[in-house]
Structure formats: structure tokens, C-alpha cells
Amino acid sequence: MRDGCDLDEAKGSLISARGTFLIIATAVAFISTSGSAQVPTPAATPPYAVIEGVAIDSLHRDFLRGGVVIVDGVSKPAFTDSVGRFRIDSVPPGTRRVRVMHAVLDTIGIGLQTPELELVAGQQLHLVLSVPSIETVVAARCTEGERRIGPAALLGMVQFAESQSPAVGAQVVLEFIEVRVEGKRLVSVPFRRTATVAASGRFKLCGLPEDLSGSLMAINGADSTTSLGVRLSSRVGIIGLELPEPLASAASSPGASLRAGNAILTGRVLDPNGAGMPGARAAVSGDSAFALTDAQGRFALRNLRSGTRALSVRRLGFEPAEVAVSLHARSATDVTVRLQKFVVVLDTVRIVALEERGLNRVGFSRRKETGAGYYLTPEQIARQRAYDLPSLVAMAPMLRRDYSGGKPHVTGRPSGTGNGCVTWWLDGDTWIGGDIEDFIRPNEVAAVEVYSANFVPAQFRRPFQNCETIIIWTKQKVH
């Protein structure tokens, strides 16, 4: 007589077939047999098998959390927990496949399943399910020619916010700057890459540099998402975007992108210690609504357009925060934002280079070459050592510094049809509501553009206004 344990170990292989991969899985079946004349008869073998294990997200070098694990012939799925674990009881014996569903897999267009598994009654099968590696995903989605241009890829999905249907035909636009060494000079080369959203709602941008830093937006007719900052930390970036529902008359209505919406965004702003922060300004890019937080740090923004937008939160003395949010009319979106104390960091050669690249990306350098306005570069701002925003910009010949209620303000110089009004823009968005000097310090500013009313560039003109225009670009935006 002997006590023993039979160990049957089988390893699946990774196979690509029409975008579906067999999961790399290690299956271990434990079947215990023992017996002797003195040992009682063991209990009857359970009529079912058990499948358990852990799911790994190879793309992010982490556990695959929130995944749905399905076994053929079993009606009840399992869900992976915070460390990727799952368990499915009562699996009928026979030939089965295990399939994995997850938002990341849907976005990149890859399905995962095991090879066929032969299960017997009483068997306990342990699986290690692994999402394909970064190299495998890039090779599956990008051609060899694209990979020769650049090793990285940006993969994603674009859908309409309310119907959740694919935004077929929408354009995804990626803009970034590459800094190259030519002789003894650093030369910034701008790039603009576009992709069309397929019938599945997916898009791909291949042949990208591995250290890419730029901006991304989806455009459908007159509507678009917010321009979002993207930064690749590996060879694969994954992103999902949502657009407002299309208008039947969007093609004939130039103002469609500015139409009012029904989405609601609520939230709370916290200080570094986790307490509610009053008096912070919350605004959504591309919409005119803004709010100041109450005594508990809470705010609410209404009548927002649906889709992927950027929430900006500011308070003097704290690092500004920008958070991507998905807004829907069917339910309010709630967020929590924590601000950190603003810390002045001395400029380095690297920071200056980053600012130059970012200012090229937002068009500052190109407009400066035209000489149509008054411009402050990062170097000029550093030398000026201004103690408030009015002091920083009031040197422009078309502006003057004024006082109201004991506070300094900037006004335009009345001339012709102008009445001394000033329009402010911050990081490409119109500033509406609240004195901007109460929320921006000079040491946050990377560059400034100032234009007389008759020389404002087209993208910064506001309808029915004839005002001097000040455009502020912050270090957060251009780094």
C-alpha cells in the first residue's frame, strides 16, 4: 500500500488567429489516491470539477482586476479580485474552454481563451491566465513596416457617450514634438498623426516613438473630445474616448460643438491632508460652466456636454490638477481631486527643453514668429521675477495696470471701438468667471501672448467682442 499524488502538468501555447489568443496557462490537476485495510472508505468523488487561478495583466505588469472569467457550459461566470484571483465551482466534466473578458482586451481588440481542457469529476484545476505581452500585442496590431518607423503604438476605442455605440468614421488626432540633435542645436520637429475609427469603434496609431509625450483628441463633425495629454511609459498605450451624440444638423451648424448638454459633474476637492478645500475653482474644458468649492470642498457643474472632457481644479498656492472625466446625461459623474502644495522648482536645461517642445506643440513659437503681438518666453518670465499676474503682463504696450477695491487688475488701453476690455485664455480655453489673478501665480506661467483687439489670431477670437486678448500657457500644460 502507498500514499501518493499524481501530478499532471500541461502548458498551453500562445497562438494568434484573427485577433484571438490562446491564453498562456499552466494547468495543474491534483488527484489523490490512498487506501489501506484500516482506513475508512473515502467519500464519493464530487460529480463536478473546480477551476481556480489568477489572471495577470502583462501589458501593465500587474494583476488583471475586474475581469470576467467564463467556462463553456457553465452559466455563472467568475470575476477576478484585487489580486487577480478567481474560482468557478460546479464545472461539468468534459471538454471545456476558459475565456476572459476585460475592458482592456475590448479596447485593444484581442480575445483570450485557453486551449480545450479535458476535465474529470473531482478534479481541481489551477490556471495562471496571462494577457499577451507588449511585444506580442504590438506585433499583432501593427505591421512590420509600421514597427520599423517606431516601436510603440497607441490603441483605443471611441464611442458615443449616451448610446455607447461605436463612433464609426470619427477621426483621432495625435500631435507630438520630437527633439532631434542637429549639429550643436536641438531642433523640435512637430508631428501630427491621424486614425479613423473602424466599425468596431477601435483605432490604432502605430510607428510611434517609445518616449512620446503629446496631446490626443477625437473629432466627429463639429464635435470633439477635450484635447488630452498622453505620455507613453511603455511600447503600448491604451485609451478610451467618448464623444457627444451626433447632431443630424451638425454639418450645417457651425456652433454645434458649443451646444448645451445635460450632463452633471459633482465632486470634492481635498487639501494634501485629505480635508475639504474651500474656494477652489473647478471648470470643464470646452464648457463655460465653473464653480467654486464650498466650505466642505464640494462643487457641482451642470448643463455640460457629454463625452470625454478635462476637469481643471485650481487654488492659489497649490499645484493645479487636471483630471479626465467621462460625462453622461443618464447619470451624474462624481470625482475626488486632491491638490498638493505648490513647490517652486528651479529651471534646468531639461525643463527648458521640455518647455520649448511644449510651446511648439501649442503653436506659441509659430505665432511669435509673426510678430503680431507681445510675447513673453520662459527666459523672459524668469528674469522678470513678477510678484503677481498683473505685474507680469502689464508691460505689454496694449495693456495697463489698474486698481479696483485695493486689488491690481489688468485692463486694455481704450482706442477706436475698444472699451478697455480684456479677454483671458488659459492653456487654450477661455477663462470665464472669477478673477484669473486670484488663481494663477507668475511662477506657474511658461509663456504669455498678448494681442490688440484687431490682431487676435482666429482661434482666440470670441464672437461679438473687440477686446485685448491675453493668452497664458502654464508650465503644467507645456511640460
C-alpha positions as CSV (number, residue, x, y, z in Angstrom):
1,M,0.0,0.0,0.0
2,R,1.2,3.5,-0.6
3,D,0.1,7.1,-0.3
4,G,0.8,9.3,-3.4
5,C,-0.1,12.2,-5.5
6,D,-0.3,12.1,-9.3
7,L,0.7,15.5,-10.8
8,D,-0.4,16.1,-14.4
9,E,1.0,19.4,-15.6
10,A,0.2,20.9,-19.1
11,K,1.2,24.2,-20.5
12,G,-0.8,26.0,-23.3
13,S,0.9,27.9,-26.1
14,L,0.2,31.4,-27.4
15,I,-1.5,31.3,-30.8
16,S,-2.8,34.2,-32.9
17,A,-5.9,33.6,-35.0
18,R,-8.0,36.6,-36.2
19,G,-7.1,38.6,-33.1
20,T,-7.9,35.8,-30.6
21,F,-5.1,34.4,-28.5
22,L,-4.9,31.2,-26.6
23,I,-4.0,32.1,-23.0
24,I,-0.7,31.1,-21.7
25,A,-2.0,28.8,-19.0
26,T,-0.4,26.4,-16.6
27,A,-2.9,23.8,-15.6
28,V,-2.2,21.6,-12.6
29,A,-4.6,18.7,-11.8
30,F,-4.5,17.1,-8.4
31,I,-5.9,13.7,-8.0
32,S,-5.2,12.0,-4.6
33,T,-5.5,8.2,-4.1
34,S,-4.9,6.4,-0.9
35,G,-6.1,3.3,0.9
36,S,-5.4,0.6,3.4
37,A,-7.4,-2.1,5.2
38,Q,-7.6,0.1,8.3
39,V,-8.6,3.4,6.5
40,P,-12.3,4.1,6.2
41,T,-13.7,4.2,2.7
42,P,-13.3,7.7,1.3
43,A,-16.3,9.9,0.4
44,A,-17.7,9.6,-3.0
45,T,-15.9,11.7,-5.7
46,P,-17.8,15.0,-6.3
47,P,-19.6,15.0,-9.7
48,Y,-18.1,18.3,-10.7
49,A,-14.7,19.9,-11.3
50,V,-13.4,23.1,-9.9
51,I,-11.4,25.7,-11.8
52,E,-9.5,28.4,-9.9
53,G,-6.4,30.5,-10.5
54,V,-5.0,34.0,-11.1
55,A,-5.1,36.4,-14.1
56,I,-2.1,38.5,-15.0
57,D,-2.1,41.8,-17.0
58,S,1.2,41.6,-18.8
59,L,0.7,44.9,-20.5
60,H,0.8,46.8,-17.2
61,R,2.8,44.3,-15.3
62,D,0.0,43.9,-12.8
63,F,-2.9,41.7,-11.8
64,L,-5.9,41.7,-14.1
65,R,-8.6,43.1,-11.8
66,G,-12.3,43.1,-12.6
67,G,-12.0,40.6,-15.4
68,V,-14.9,38.2,-16.3
69,V,-13.9,34.5,-16.5
70,I,-16.3,32.3,-18.4
71,V,-16.2,28.5,-18.7
72,D,-18.0,26.8,-21.6
73,G,-21.2,25.1,-20.4
74,V,-21.2,27.0,-17.0
75,S,-23.9,29.7,-16.7
76,K,-22.3,31.6,-13.8
77,P,-19.1,33.5,-14.5
78,A,-16.4,34.4,-12.1
79,F,-14.8,37.8,-11.5
80,T,-11.1,38.4,-10.8
81,D,-10.5,40.2,-7.5
82,S,-7.9,42.8,-6.4
83,V,-5.1,40.4,-6.8
84,G,-6.4,38.7,-10.0
85,R,-7.8,35.6,-8.3
86,F,-10.9,33.7,-9.5
87,R,-12.8,30.5,-8.7
88,I,-15.6,28.6,-10.5
89,D,-17.3,25.6,-8.8
90,S,-19.6,23.0,-10.3
91,V,-18.0,22.7,-13.7
92,P,-19.4,19.7,-15.5
93,P,-16.8,17.1,-16.7
94,G,-15.9,17.1,-20.3
95,T,-14.1,19.3,-22.9
96,R,-14.2,23.0,-21.8
97,R,-12.6,26.3,-22.8
98,V,-12.0,29.1,-20.4
99,R,-12.5,32.6,-21.8
100,V,-11.5,36.0,-20.3
101,M,-13.3,39.3,-20.9
102,H,-12.0,42.7,-19.8
103,A,-12.3,46.3,-20.8
104,V,-8.6,46.5,-21.7
105,L,-8.9,43.5,-24.0
106,D,-12.0,45.0,-25.7
107,T,-10.2,48.3,-26.2
108,I,-7.2,46.7,-28.0
109,G,-9.4,44.2,-29.9
110,I,-7.9,41.0,-28.5
111,G,-9.9,38.0,-27.3
112,L,-8.4,35.5,-24.9
113,Q,-9.2,31.8,-24.4
114,T,-7.4,28.7,-23.2
115,P,-6.9,25.6,-25.4
116,E,-9.5,22.9,-24.9
117,L,-9.3,21.4,-21.4
118,E,-10.3,17.8,-20.6
119,L,-12.0,17.9,-17.1
120,V,-13.0,14.9,-15.0
121,A,-15.2,14.7,-11.9
122,G,-13.5,15.7,-8.7
123,Q,-10.6,17.5,-10.5
124,Q,-9.3,20.8,-9.1
125,L,-7.6,22.7,-11.9
126,H,-5.4,25.7,-11.3
127,L,-4.8,28.2,-14.1
128,V,-2.4,31.1,-14.5
129,L,-4.0,33.2,-17.2
130,S,-1.8,35.8,-18.8
131,V,-2.6,38.6,-21.2
132,P,-0.2,38.6,-24.1
133,S,3.0,40.6,-23.7
134,I,3.5,44.1,-25.0
135,E,5.7,42.8,-27.9
136,T,3.0,40.3,-28.9
137,V,0.2,42.9,-28.9
138,V,2.2,45.4,-31.0
139,A,3.2,42.7,-33.5
140,A,-0.5,41.6,-33.7
141,R,-1.9,45.1,-34.3
142,C,0.9,46.9,-36.2
143,T,2.6,45.9,-39.5
144,E,6.3,45.2,-39.8
145,G,6.7,48.4,-41.8
146,E,5.0,50.5,-39.1
147,R,7.2,48.9,-36.4
148,R,10.3,50.0,-38.3
149,I,9.1,53.6,-38.1
150,G,8.7,53.4,-34.3
151,P,8.4,50.7,-31.7
152,A,5.4,51.9,-29.8
153,A,1.6,52.0,-30.5
154,L,-1.4,53.8,-29.2
155,L,-4.5,51.6,-29.2
156,G,-8.0,52.6,-28.2
157,M,-11.7,52.8,-28.7
158,V,-14.1,55.8,-29.4
159,Q,-17.8,55.6,-28.8
160,F,-20.7,57.9,-28.3
161,A,-21.3,58.8,-24.7
162,E,-25.0,58.1,-24.4
163,S,-25.7,55.3,-26.8
164,Q,-22.3,53.6,-26.2
165,S,-22.3,52.8,-29.9
166,P,-19.0,52.9,-32.0
167,A,-18.2,56.4,-33.3
168,V,-17.6,55.0,-36.8
169,G,-15.7,57.3,-39.1
170,A,-14.6,59.7,-36.3
171,Q,-11.0,61.0,-36.5
172,V,-8.4,60.5,-33.8
173,V,-5.7,63.1,-33.9
174,L,-2.4,62.8,-32.1
175,E,0.1,65.7,-32.0
176,F,3.6,65.5,-30.5
177,I,7.0,67.0,-30.9
178,E,10.3,65.1,-31.3
179,V,13.5,66.9,-30.3
180,R,16.4,66.0,-32.5
181,V,20.1,66.9,-32.3
182,E,21.4,68.6,-35.5
183,G,25.0,69.5,-35.1
184,K,25.2,71.6,-31.9
185,R,21.5,72.5,-31.9
186,L,18.3,71.0,-30.6
187,V,15.7,71.0,-33.3
188,S,12.0,70.5,-32.4
189,V,10.1,68.6,-35.2
190,P,6.2,68.7,-34.9
191,F,4.3,65.5,-35.9
192,R,0.6,65.1,-36.5
193,R,-0.8,61.6,-36.8
194,T,-4.5,60.7,-37.5
195,A,-6.5,57.5,-37.5
196,T,-10.1,56.7,-38.5
197,V,-12.4,54.9,-36.1
198,A,-13.3,51.5,-37.5
199,A,-16.8,49.8,-37.5
200,S,-15.8,48.1,-34.2
201,G,-15.1,51.5,-32.6
202,R,-11.4,50.9,-32.4
203,F,-8.4,52.8,-33.7
204,K,-4.7,52.3,-33.8
205,L,-1.7,54.6,-34.2
206,C,1.4,52.6,-34.9
207,G,5.0,53.5,-35.5
208,L,5.3,55.9,-32.6
209,P,8.4,56.8,-30.5
210,E,8.7,55.0,-27.2
211,D,9.1,58.2,-25.1
212,L,6.2,60.0,-26.8
213,S,4.5,63.0,-25.0
214,G,1.8,64.8,-26.7
215,S,-2.0,65.5,-27.0
216,L,-4.8,63.4,-28.3
217,M,-8.4,64.2,-29.2
218,A,-11.3,62.6,-31.2
219,I,-13.3,64.6,-33.7
220,N,-16.6,63.9,-35.2
221,G,-18.0,66.6,-37.4
222,A,-18.3,69.8,-35.3
223,D,-17.9,67.9,-32.0
224,S,-14.7,66.8,-30.3
225,T,-13.4,65.5,-27.0
226,T,-11.1,67.6,-24.9
227,S,-7.5,67.6,-26.0
228,L,-6.0,65.1,-23.5
229,G,-2.3,64.9,-22.6
230,V,-0.8,61.5,-23.4
231,R,2.6,60.1,-22.3
232,L,3.8,56.6,-23.2
233,S,5.7,54.9,-20.5
234,S,5.9,51.6,-22.5
235,R,5.5,50.5,-26.0
236,V,1.7,50.3,-25.8
237,G,-0.7,53.0,-24.7
238,I,-4.4,52.2,-24.2
239,I,-7.1,54.8,-24.1
240,G,-10.9,55.0,-24.4
241,L,-12.6,58.2,-25.6
242,E,-16.3,59.2,-25.7
243,L,-17.9,61.8,-28.0
244,P,-21.2,63.7,-27.7
245,E,-24.1,62.1,-29.7
246,P,-24.0,63.4,-33.3
247,L,-26.5,66.0,-34.4
248,A,-28.5,65.5,-37.5
249,S,-27.7,69.1,-38.5
250,A,-24.1,69.1,-37.3
251,A,-22.8,69.6,-40.8
252,S,-24.8,72.8,-41.3
253,S,-24.5,74.1,-37.8
254,P,-21.0,75.6,-37.1
255,G,-21.9,76.1,-33.4
256,A,-22.9,72.5,-32.8
257,S,-19.8,71.9,-30.8
258,L,-20.8,74.6,-28.3
259,R,-24.3,73.3,-27.8
260,A,-25.5,72.9,-24.2
261,G,-25.7,69.5,-22.7
262,N,-27.4,67.7,-19.8
263,A,-24.5,66.0,-18.1
264,I,-23.8,66.8,-14.4
265,L,-20.4,66.6,-12.7
266,T,-20.1,66.7,-9.0
267,G,-17.0,66.3,-6.8
268,R,-14.9,67.2,-3.9
269,V,-11.5,69.0,-3.7
270,L,-9.2,67.9,-0.9
271,D,-6.1,69.5,0.5
272,P,-2.8,67.5,1.0
273,N,-4.1,66.3,4.4
274,G,-7.4,65.0,2.9
275,A,-9.6,67.8,4.3
276,G,-12.2,69.6,2.1
277,M,-10.7,72.7,0.4
278,P,-13.0,75.7,0.1
279,G,-12.6,78.4,-2.6
280,A,-11.0,76.2,-5.3
281,R,-12.1,76.8,-8.9
282,A,-13.4,73.8,-10.8
283,A,-14.1,74.1,-14.6
284,V,-14.5,71.7,-17.5
285,S,-12.5,72.4,-20.7
286,G,-14.7,73.4,-23.6
287,D,-17.7,74.4,-21.4
288,S,-18.5,77.8,-19.9
289,A,-19.6,76.4,-16.5
290,F,-17.4,76.8,-13.5
291,A,-17.9,76.6,-9.7
292,L,-16.0,77.5,-6.5
293,T,-15.9,74.8,-3.9
294,D,-17.9,75.3,-0.6
295,A,-16.7,75.0,2.9
296,Q,-16.5,71.2,2.6
297,G,-14.7,71.4,-0.7
298,R,-17.7,70.3,-2.8
299,F,-18.8,71.6,-6.2
300,A,-21.4,70.8,-8.9
301,L,-21.3,71.7,-12.6
302,R,-24.4,71.3,-14.7
303,N,-25.5,71.5,-18.3
304,L,-22.2,70.0,-19.5
305,R,-21.8,68.3,-22.8
306,S,-21.4,64.5,-22.7
307,G,-18.2,62.8,-23.6
308,T,-14.5,62.7,-22.5
309,R,-13.6,66.1,-21.0
310,A,-10.9,67.5,-18.8
311,L,-11.7,68.8,-15.3
312,S,-9.4,71.6,-14.2
313,V,-9.1,72.5,-10.5
314,R,-7.1,75.5,-9.2
315,R,-6.4,77.3,-6.0
316,L,-3.7,79.8,-5.3
317,G,-0.7,78.2,-3.6
318,F,-1.4,74.7,-4.8
319,E,-0.4,72.6,-7.8
320,P,-3.3,72.8,-10.3
321,A,-4.9,69.4,-11.2
322,E,-6.4,68.2,-14.5
323,V,-8.4,65.0,-14.5
324,A,-10.0,63.3,-17.5
325,V,-13.7,62.6,-16.8
326,S,-16.4,60.8,-18.8
327,L,-19.7,62.7,-18.7
328,H,-23.2,61.3,-19.4
329,A,-26.7,62.7,-19.3
330,R,-28.1,59.4,-17.9
331,S,-26.3,59.8,-14.6
332,A,-24.1,62.3,-12.7
333,T,-20.3,61.7,-12.6
334,D,-18.6,62.2,-9.2
335,V,-14.9,62.7,-8.7
336,T,-12.5,63.5,-5.9
337,V,-9.4,65.6,-6.6
338,R,-6.6,66.2,-4.1
339,L,-4.3,69.2,-4.6
340,Q,-0.7,69.3,-3.4
341,K,1.2,72.3,-2.2
342,F,2.9,74.3,-5.0
343,V,6.6,73.9,-4.9
344,V,8.9,76.1,-6.9
345,V,11.4,74.1,-8.9
346,L,14.5,75.7,-10.3
347,D,14.7,75.5,-14.1
348,T,17.2,73.1,-15.6
349,V,18.3,72.5,-19.2
350,R,16.0,69.6,-19.4
351,I,12.9,71.7,-18.2
352,V,13.8,74.4,-20.7
353,A,13.9,71.9,-23.5
354,L,10.6,70.4,-22.4
355,E,9.0,73.9,-22.4
356,E,10.4,74.6,-25.9
357,R,8.9,71.4,-27.2
358,G,5.5,72.1,-25.5
359,L,5.4,75.7,-26.7
360,N,6.0,74.4,-30.3
361,R,3.1,71.9,-29.8
362,V,0.6,74.6,-28.7
363,G,1.6,77.0,-31.5
364,F,3.2,79.7,-29.4
365,S,6.6,79.6,-31.2
366,R,4.9,79.8,-34.6
367,R,2.7,82.8,-33.6
368,K,5.7,84.5,-32.0
369,E,7.5,84.5,-35.4
370,T,4.7,86.5,-37.0
371,G,5.3,89.4,-34.5
372,A,1.6,90.3,-34.4
373,G,1.5,90.6,-30.6
374,Y,3.6,90.9,-27.4
375,Y,5.3,87.7,-26.2
376,L,7.0,86.6,-23.0
377,T,9.2,83.5,-23.3
378,P,10.1,81.3,-20.3
379,E,13.5,83.0,-20.1
380,Q,11.9,86.5,-20.0
381,I,9.4,85.4,-17.4
382,A,12.2,84.0,-15.2
383,R,14.2,87.3,-15.4
384,Q,11.2,89.5,-14.7
385,R,10.5,88.0,-11.2
386,A,7.0,89.3,-11.1
387,Y,5.1,89.0,-7.8
388,D,1.6,88.8,-9.3
389,L,0.0,88.1,-12.7
390,P,-0.9,91.8,-13.4
391,S,2.7,92.7,-12.9
392,L,3.8,90.0,-15.3
393,V,1.6,91.0,-18.2
394,A,1.1,94.7,-17.8
395,M,4.4,95.6,-19.6
396,A,2.6,94.8,-22.9
397,P,2.0,98.1,-24.7
398,M,-1.7,97.4,-25.3
399,L,-2.4,96.8,-21.6
400,R,-2.3,98.9,-18.4
401,R,-2.3,98.1,-14.7
402,D,-5.3,99.4,-12.7
403,Y,-6.6,99.1,-9.2
404,S,-10.2,98.2,-8.1
405,G,-11.1,97.5,-4.5
406,G,-7.4,97.7,-3.5
407,K,-6.5,94.9,-5.9
408,P,-4.5,95.2,-9.1
409,H,-6.2,94.4,-12.3
410,V,-5.2,94.4,-16.0
411,T,-7.3,96.4,-18.5
412,G,-6.9,97.3,-22.1
413,R,-6.0,100.7,-23.5
414,P,-9.2,102.2,-24.9
415,S,-8.8,103.0,-28.5
416,G,-11.1,103.1,-31.6
417,T,-14.1,100.9,-30.8
418,G,-12.4,99.1,-27.9
419,N,-13.6,99.9,-24.4
420,G,-10.6,98.7,-22.4
421,C,-12.0,95.1,-22.0
422,V,-9.6,92.1,-21.7
423,T,-10.3,88.5,-22.7
424,W,-8.2,85.9,-21.0
425,W,-7.3,82.4,-22.2
426,L,-5.6,79.8,-20.1
427,D,-4.0,76.8,-21.8
428,G,-6.2,77.1,-24.8
429,D,-9.5,77.6,-23.1
430,T,-11.4,80.8,-22.5
431,W,-11.3,81.9,-18.8
432,I,-14.9,82.7,-17.7
433,G,-15.9,83.7,-14.2
434,G,-13.6,84.7,-11.3
435,D,-10.6,87.0,-11.4
436,I,-7.8,84.9,-13.1
437,E,-5.1,86.7,-10.9
438,D,-6.7,85.0,-7.9
439,F,-5.8,81.6,-9.3
440,I,-2.6,81.9,-11.2
441,R,0.9,82.8,-9.9
442,P,3.7,84.1,-12.2
443,N,5.9,81.1,-11.2
444,E,3.3,78.8,-12.8
445,V,3.5,80.5,-16.2
446,A,5.6,79.2,-19.0
447,A,4.7,81.8,-21.7
448,V,2.4,84.7,-22.4
449,E,0.8,86.1,-25.6
450,V,-0.9,89.5,-25.7
451,Y,-2.8,90.8,-28.8
452,S,-4.5,94.1,-29.6
453,A,-8.2,93.7,-30.5
454,N,-7.6,93.9,-34.2
455,F,-4.7,91.4,-34.3
456,V,-6.1,88.5,-32.3
457,P,-5.4,85.1,-34.0
458,A,-8.6,83.5,-35.3
459,Q,-8.6,80.6,-32.8
460,F,-8.6,83.0,-29.9
461,R,-11.3,85.4,-31.1
462,R,-14.6,85.5,-29.2
463,P,-17.8,86.4,-31.0
464,F,-19.2,90.0,-30.6
465,Q,-16.1,91.1,-28.6
466,N,-13.5,93.6,-29.5
467,C,-11.1,93.2,-26.6
468,E,-7.4,93.0,-26.0
469,T,-6.5,89.3,-25.6
470,I,-4.1,87.7,-23.1
471,I,-3.2,84.0,-23.6
472,I,-1.4,82.3,-20.7
473,W,0.4,79.0,-21.1
474,T,1.2,77.2,-17.9
475,K,4.2,75.0,-17.1
476,Q,1.8,72.2,-16.4
477,K,0.4,72.4,-19.9
478,V,3.6,72.6,-21.9
479,H,5.9,70.2,-19.9
